[in-house]
Amino acid sequence: MRRLALEGINKRYGSTQALQDVSLSFESGQIHALLGENGAGKSTLLKVLSGLVRPDSGRVLSGGQPLHLTSPTGAIRQGIATVHQHFMLVDELTVAQNLALAGPRRHPQQLAEEYSLSLPWSTPVAELSVGERQKVEILRALAQDAWLLLLDEPTAVLTPLEVKPLFVVLRRMAAQGRGVVFVSHKLGEVMQLCDRVSVLRQGKLVSHVQSVSQTTPGELARLMVDRELDPLPLERGPVSSAPRLRLSELAVPPRLKRVDLAVHQGEIVGLAGVSGNGQRELADALAGLIPFEGSARLDGRELAAMSIRQRLEAGLAYVPEDRQTTASILDFSLCENLILRDYPRPPLARRGVLQPDAVQKRARKLLEEYCVKTSSVEAPARTLSGGNLQKLVLARELSRQPRLLVAAQPTRGVDLGATRAIHRLLLDERACGTAILLISEDLDELRTLSDRLAVMEGGRIVGIVPPDTPPEEIGLLFAGQARSSSEP
């Protein structure tokens, strides 16, 4: 049995204590869950193990001997491979070239078949969806043939059909004597897959459970957030008969093919499907980022005839799937990010000149209202955790009181507490009469929040079903077995 141990690990970033006296061990033959909210220290701990970050104090031991992890290459030599939450790929290179750079010890295409990770090998990474990039990351790490695999939110962008074969392979790896560190916010997956569980909170190890049979999802949630989570207000109000958004044969070749769909006032329509089936193209087309064929009407007005600014003025709000590169400007302050939509207007500006007092007043109000945790309104956006950055984006978009909200992957990689807060924001927005097109690869999220589910496969909507439709039936739609529907 191989064993990797951490003893008294500490790491500080400025005034933030990311890790505080953490002692923990990971063993071969076991799948070890690492839980905690965003900012709890999980990603920092993985970076220490992968050689990206050096601890301020403490030791990493392998077989009882000190291990000096000074680079990712050194970690790989020690048999430690990592799939990071934020991708470490070269956008200009193809999928095959990125995998070749890793110096794989096993053939990537054979692994792809084994894991059912279908990929466009000759396509540049820059042209892939977020879900496809995650698949490349997983495949690259697996090709290292490491004895310890560190997985940071590996299922965040996978559908239930994709998760099942991944779990099969992870269990096979453990049975063959490899160790897996599994970071996830999905407690159901943790209970289903993992052997042991460790919980971090504010940089400290607060609990270690030797067997998942000794705990429950509710207990793990309480350990993570240190409080009881209030239930969501899931009562559904009346839905307007007239559509707020009407799509007719909307297409973005080659991926999006003639989509017909209606979203009504006070309704959440969930768009489900395996990543890469046209969801991102649909969202970007509605936001005005790419041209489209066919028709998209917002309150009867054709979006194709509008500029991005005109779409915003017509009441469209957009939360992109990538909060770091598309939804925000990381080097801008929180104040600046919050006014990106409205900076030319009073009271934020007068005669084309920004009014700093008005900008800061609005920023403080929104940060408090949307519970964004930060030390200063002037802090760069990159200093926020994933959950707080997502709430910042939602604060900017929802504060404009939109008529239509297009939200793509709003809780991807977000912790349990922040996910609950974002779900509540979406439900409150629906109750105010906003029409919401919710795009997510988390089927549980879609089934919880949506009034109707539209399933995409091959760039088309292959079925529209109630949210209480069994996951197995929705999975058949993912696989291309269409279900007829009389309502778009």
C-alpha positions in Angstrom: 0.0 0.0 0.0 1.3 3.5 -0.9 0.5 6.5 1.3 0.9 10.2 0.8 0.7 12.2 4.1 0.5 15.9 4.9 1.7 17.1 8.3 1.0 20.6 9.7 0.5 22.2 6.3 0.2 26.0 6.4 -0.3 28.5 3.5 -1.1 32.2 3.7 -1.9 34.6 0.9 -1.6 38.1 2.3 -4.2 38.4 5.1 -5.9 35.2 4.1 -5.0 31.9 5.8 -5.7 29.4 3.0 -4.5 26.4 4.9 -4.0 26.2 8.7 -2.2 23.2 10.3 -3.7 20.6 8.0 -2.7 17.0 8.6 -4.2 14.4 6.3 -3.3 11.3 4.4 -4.3 9.6 1.1 -3.8 5.9 0.4 -3.7 3.7 -2.6 -6.8 1.6 -3.3 -9.1 4.2 -1.9 -11.3 7.0 -3.2 -11.0 9.9 -0.8 -13.5 12.8 -0.9 -12.3 16.3 0.0 -15.2 18.6 0.8 -15.7 22.3 1.7 -17.1 25.6 0.5 -15.3 27.8 -2.0 -12.4 29.3 -0.2 -12.2 26.5 2.3 -8.7 25.5 1.0 -9.5 22.5 -1.2 -7.9 23.9 -4.3 -4.9 25.2 -2.4 -4.3 21.8 -0.9 -4.5 20.1 -4.3 -2.0 22.7 -5.6 0.4 21.8 -2.8 0.1 18.1 -3.8 0.6 18.9 -7.5 3.7 21.1 -7.0 2.1 24.3 -8.1 2.2 25.9 -4.6 4.8 25.5 -1.8 3.5 25.5 1.7 4.8 28.1 4.2 5.4 25.3 6.7 4.7 21.6 7.2 5.8 18.5 5.3 4.6 16.2 2.6 5.6 12.6 3.1 5.6 9.6 0.8 6.2 6.2 2.5 7.3 8.1 5.6 10.0 10.0 3.7 9.9 13.8 3.0 8.7 14.6 -0.5 9.7 18.0 -2.1 7.1 18.9 -4.7 8.5 21.9 -6.4 6.8 21.7 -9.8 3.9 19.8 -11.6 6.5 17.9 -13.5 8.1 16.8 -10.3 4.7 15.7 -8.9 4.0 13.7 -12.1 7.4 11.9 -11.6 6.3 11.0 -8.1 3.1 9.5 -9.6 0.7 12.4 -8.8 -1.5 13.7 -11.6 -4.0 16.5 -11.4 -7.2 17.6 -13.1 -7.6 21.3 -12.1 -10.9 23.1 -11.9 -9.6 25.9 -14.1 -8.1 24.4 -17.2 -4.4 24.1 -17.9 -4.5 23.7 -21.7 -2.9 25.5 -24.7 -5.8 27.1 -26.5 -4.0 27.4 -29.9 -3.1 23.7 -30.0 -5.5 20.8 -31.0 -6.8 18.2 -28.6 -4.3 15.7 -29.8 -1.4 18.1 -29.5 -2.3 19.1 -25.9 -2.4 15.4 -25.0 1.0 14.8 -26.7 2.5 17.6 -24.7 1.8 15.7 -21.5 4.1 12.9 -22.6 1.4 10.2 -22.0 2.4 6.8 -20.8 -0.8 5.3 -22.1 -2.4 5.9 -25.5 -5.0 8.7 -25.1 -7.3 7.5 -27.8 -7.6 4.1 -26.2 -8.3 5.8 -22.8 -10.9 8.0 -24.5 -12.7 4.9 -25.7 -12.5 3.3 -22.3 -13.9 6.3 -20.6 -16.4 7.2 -23.4 -14.9 10.6 -23.7 -15.5 11.4 -27.3 -13.4 14.3 -28.5 -12.6 16.2 -31.8 -8.9 15.3 -31.9 -7.9 17.8 -34.6 -9.9 20.8 -33.2 -8.1 23.6 -31.4 -8.9 23.7 -27.7 -10.0 27.4 -28.1 -13.0 26.1 -30.2 -14.2 23.6 -27.6 -17.0 24.1 -25.1 -16.1 24.2 -21.4 -17.4 20.6 -21.0 -15.1 19.4 -23.8 -12.1 21.1 -22.3 -12.8 19.4 -19.0 -12.8 16.0 -20.8 -9.4 16.8 -22.3 -8.1 17.6 -18.8 -9.4 14.4 -17.4 -8.0 12.4 -20.3 -4.6 14.1 -20.0 -4.3 13.3 -16.3 -5.4 9.7 -16.8 -2.8 9.2 -19.5 0.0 9.9 -17.0 -0.8 6.4 -15.4 -0.3 7.9 -11.9 -0.8 6.0 -8.7 -2.6 9.1 -7.2 -5.1 11.0 -9.2 -6.3 14.4 -7.9 -9.7 15.4 -9.4 -11.0 18.9 -8.7 -14.7 19.0 -9.6 -14.4 16.4 -12.4 -18.1 15.8 -12.8 -19.1 19.5 -12.8 -19.6 19.5 -16.5 -20.7 15.9 -17.1 -24.2 14.6 -17.6 -25.4 11.5 -15.6 -24.7 9.3 -18.6 -21.1 10.5 -18.6 -20.6 10.3 -14.8 -21.5 6.6 -14.6 -18.7 5.3 -16.8 -16.2 7.7 -15.1 -17.2 6.2 -11.8 -16.7 2.7 -13.1 -13.2 3.6 -14.2 -12.3 5.3 -10.9 -13.5 2.3 -9.0 -11.4 0.0 -11.3 -8.4 2.3 -10.6 -8.9 1.9 -6.8 -9.3 -1.8 -7.2 -6.0 -2.0 -9.0 -4.2 -0.2 -6.2 -4.4 3.5 -7.3 -5.6 6.3 -5.1 -8.1 9.0 -6.0 -8.7 12.3 -4.3 -12.2 13.4 -5.3 -13.2 17.1 -4.8 -16.9 17.7 -5.3 -19.9 19.7 -4.1 -22.2 16.9 -5.2 -22.8 15.0 -1.9 -24.9 12.3 -3.7 -21.9 11.5 -5.8 -19.6 11.4 -2.8 -21.9 9.0 -1.0 -22.1 6.8 -4.1 -18.4 6.8 -5.0 -16.1 7.5 -2.2 -14.6 5.4 0.7 -13.5 8.2 3.0 -14.4 11.9 3.5 -12.5 14.9 4.8 -14.1 18.3 5.3 -12.2 21.6 5.2 -13.7 24.9 6.5 -11.8 28.2 6.4 -8.5 26.5 5.8 -8.9 24.0 8.7 -9.6 20.3 8.7 -12.8 20.1 10.7 -13.8 16.5 10.1 -12.5 13.2 8.9 -14.8 10.2 8.3 -13.2 6.9 7.8 -16.2 5.4 5.9 -19.1 7.2 4.1 -21.4 4.6 5.8 -20.8 6.5 9.0 -22.3 9.8 7.8 -25.1 11.3 5.8 -25.4 14.0 3.1 -27.2 16.3 5.6 -24.4 15.9 8.1 -21.7 16.6 5.5 -23.6 19.7 4.4 -23.7 21.0 8.0 -20.0 20.3 8.4 -19.2 22.2 5.2 -21.3 25.4 5.8 -21.4 25.3 9.7 -25.2 26.0 9.6 -28.5 24.5 8.5 -29.6 25.3 4.9 -33.0 26.8 4.5 -35.3 25.0 2.0 -35.9 26.5 -1.4 -39.3 28.1 -2.2 -40.3 25.7 -4.9 -43.9 26.7 -5.2 -44.7 27.5 -8.9 -46.9 30.5 -9.7 -49.0 31.1 -12.8 -47.2 31.2 -16.2 -48.2 33.7 -18.8 -49.8 32.3 -22.0 -47.9 34.7 -24.3 -44.2 33.8 -24.8 -41.6 36.3 -23.7 -39.0 34.6 -26.0 -39.9 32.8 -29.2 -37.3 30.9 -31.2 -38.2 29.7 -34.7 -35.8 27.6 -36.6 -32.8 29.3 -34.9 -29.5 27.9 -36.2 -25.8 28.6 -35.8 -24.1 26.2 -38.2 -22.6 23.7 -37.8 -23.6 22.9 -34.2 -27.0 24.5 -33.6 -29.7 23.3 -36.0 -33.1 24.8 -36.3 -34.3 25.2 -32.8 -37.9 26.0 -32.0 -38.7 27.0 -28.4 -40.8 29.3 -26.3 -40.1 30.8 -22.8 -42.9 32.5 -21.0 -43.1 35.3 -18.4 -42.6 33.8 -14.9 -41.2 30.5 -16.3 -37.9 28.7 -16.0 -37.2 26.5 -19.1 -34.2 24.3 -18.4 -32.0 23.4 -21.4 -30.4 20.0 -20.8 -27.9 17.9 -22.7 -24.4 16.7 -23.1 -21.9 19.6 -23.5 -21.2 20.5 -27.1 -24.6 20.0 -28.5 -25.2 23.7 -29.3 -26.1 25.1 -25.9 -23.3 27.6 -25.9 -24.0 28.7 -29.4 -27.7 29.2 -28.5 -26.8 31.4 -25.5 -24.2 33.4 -27.4 -26.6 34.0 -30.3 -29.3 35.4 -28.0 -26.7 37.6 -26.3 -25.5 39.0 -29.7 -22.0 37.5 -29.5 -22.4 35.5 -32.7 -24.8 35.8 -35.7 -27.6 33.3 -36.2 -30.1 32.1 -38.8 -33.8 31.9 -38.3 -35.8 34.0 -35.8 -35.5 34.9 -32.1 -38.1 37.4 -30.8 -38.1 39.0 -27.4 -41.6 40.5 -26.6 -42.3 40.3 -30.4 -39.1 42.2 -31.4 -36.5 40.5 -33.6 -33.2 40.1 -31.8 -31.2 39.7 -35.0 -32.0 43.4 -35.9 -30.7 44.6 -32.5 -27.1 45.5 -31.4 -25.9 44.1 -28.0 -26.7 47.4 -26.4 -30.2 47.4 -27.8 -30.8 43.9 -26.5 -29.8 45.0 -23.1 -32.2 47.9 -23.3 -34.9 45.6 -24.4 -34.5 43.6 -21.2 -32.1 40.8 -22.0 -29.6 39.7 -19.3 -26.9 37.1 -19.9 -24.8 35.0 -17.4 -22.1 33.3 -19.6 -20.8 29.8 -18.7 -17.3 31.0 -18.2 -17.3 33.5 -15.3 -13.6 34.2 -15.5 -13.0 35.1 -19.2 -16.4 36.0 -20.5 -18.6 37.2 -17.6 -16.1 39.3 -15.8 -12.8 41.2 -16.2 -10.6 39.8 -13.5 -8.1 42.7 -13.3 -11.0 45.2 -12.9 -12.3 46.1 -9.5 -15.6 44.9 -8.2 -17.0 48.4 -8.7 -15.9 48.4 -12.4 -17.3 44.9 -13.0 -20.6 45.8 -11.5 -21.1 48.8 -13.9 -20.0 47.2 -17.1 -23.6 47.3 -18.4 -24.7 50.7 -17.2 -21.6 52.9 -16.8 -22.7 55.6 -19.4 -25.9 56.4 -17.6 -26.7 58.7 -14.6 -26.1 58.6 -11.7 -23.1 56.5 -12.5 -21.9 59.1 -15.1 -22.6 62.7 -16.0 -21.7 64.2 -19.3 -19.6 61.1 -20.0 -17.6 61.3 -16.8 -17.8 58.6 -14.2 -19.0 59.6 -10.7 -16.8 57.6 -8.2 -19.1 58.2 -5.2 -22.2 57.0 -7.1 -20.3 54.0 -8.5 -19.1 52.9 -5.0 -22.5 53.5 -3.5 -24.1 51.2 -6.0 -21.3 48.6 -5.6 -21.7 48.5 -1.9 -25.5 48.1 -2.2 -25.2 45.2 -4.6 -22.5 43.4 -2.8 -24.5 43.5 0.4 -27.8 42.6 -1.3 -26.3 39.6 -3.1 -24.1 38.5 -0.2 -20.8 38.8 -2.1 -17.9 38.4 0.4 -15.0 40.7 -0.1 -12.6 42.9 1.8 -13.2 46.0 -0.4 -15.3 47.2 -3.3 -12.0 48.2 -5.0 -10.6 44.7 -4.8 -9.8 43.0 -8.1 -12.4 40.5 -9.3 -9.7 37.8 -9.4 -9.5 37.9 -5.6 -13.0 36.5 -5.2 -13.8 32.8 -4.8 -15.7 31.1 -7.6 -19.0 31.3 -5.8 -18.6 35.0 -4.9 -17.5 35.8 -8.5 -20.7 34.1 -9.8 -22.8 36.1 -7.3 -21.1 39.3 -8.5 -22.1 38.5 -12.1 -25.6 37.7 -11.1 -25.8 40.9 -9.1 -24.8 43.0 -12.2 -27.3 41.2 -14.4 -30.3 40.9 -12.1 -30.1 44.4 -10.7 -31.1 45.6 -14.2 -34.5 44.0 -13.6 -34.4 41.9 -16.9 -37.4 40.7 -18.8 -35.4 37.7 -20.1 -32.5 36.0 -18.3 -30.2 33.6 -20.2 -28.1 31.8 -17.5 -25.5 29.3 -18.6 -24.0 26.9 -16.0 -24.7 29.4 -13.1 -23.5 27.1 -10.4 -20.7 25.2 -12.1 -17.8 24.6 -9.6 -19.7 26.6 -6.9 -20.0 25.3 -3.3 -23.1 24.1 -1.6 -24.0 27.3 0.2 -23.4 29.6 -2.8 -25.3 27.2 -5.0 -28.3 27.4 -2.7 -28.1 31.2 -2.7 -27.9 31.3 -6.5 -30.9 28.9 -6.8 -32.9 31.2 -4.5 -32.0 34.2 -6.7 -33.2 32.5 -9.8 -36.5 31.4 -8.1 -37.0 34.9 -6.8 -36.4 36.3 -10.3 -39.0 33.9 -11.7 -41.5 35.0 -9.1 -41.0 38.6 -10.2 -42.1 37.6 -13.7 -38.8 37.2 -15.5 -38.6 34.6 -18.2 -35.5 32.4 -17.6 -33.6 30.1 -20.0 -31.5 28.0 -17.7 -28.7 26.1 -19.4 -27.0 23.5 -17.2 -25.3 20.1 -17.3 -26.4 19.4 -13.7 -29.6 17.4 -14.3 -30.6 17.6 -10.6 -30.4 21.4 -10.7 -32.6 21.5 -13.8 -35.2 19.1 -12.4 -35.3 21.2 -9.2 -35.7 24.6 -10.7 -37.3 24.2 -14.1 -41.0 24.4 -15.1 -40.2 22.5 -18.3 -37.1 20.7 -19.6 -35.9 21.0 -23.2 -33.4 18.3 -24.1 -30.7 19.0 -26.8 -28.9 16.4 -28.8 -27.1 16.8 -32.1 -27.8 20.5 -32.1 -31.5 20.0 -31.9 -34.2 19.9 -29.3 -35.3 16.3 -29.2 -37.9 16.5 -26.5 -39.7 18.8 -24.0 -40.6 17.1 -20.8 -41.9 17.9 -17.3 -39.2 18.4 -14.6 -40.3 15.3 -12.7 -39.5 13.0 -15.7 -37.3 10.2 -14.5 -33.6 10.7 -15.1 -33.4 7.4 -17.0 -36.0 8.7 -19.5 -34.1 12.0 -19.9 -30.9 10.0 -20.4 -32.5 8.3 -23.4 -33.1 11.7 -24.9 -29.5 12.5 -24.3 -28.6 9.4 -26.3 -30.8 10.7 -29.2 -33.9 8.7 -28.7 -36.4 11.5 -29.4 -39.7 12.0 -27.6 -42.4 13.8 -29.4 -43.8 17.1 -28.0 -46.7 19.2 -29.2 -45.4 22.4 -27.5 -42.2 24.3 -28.4 
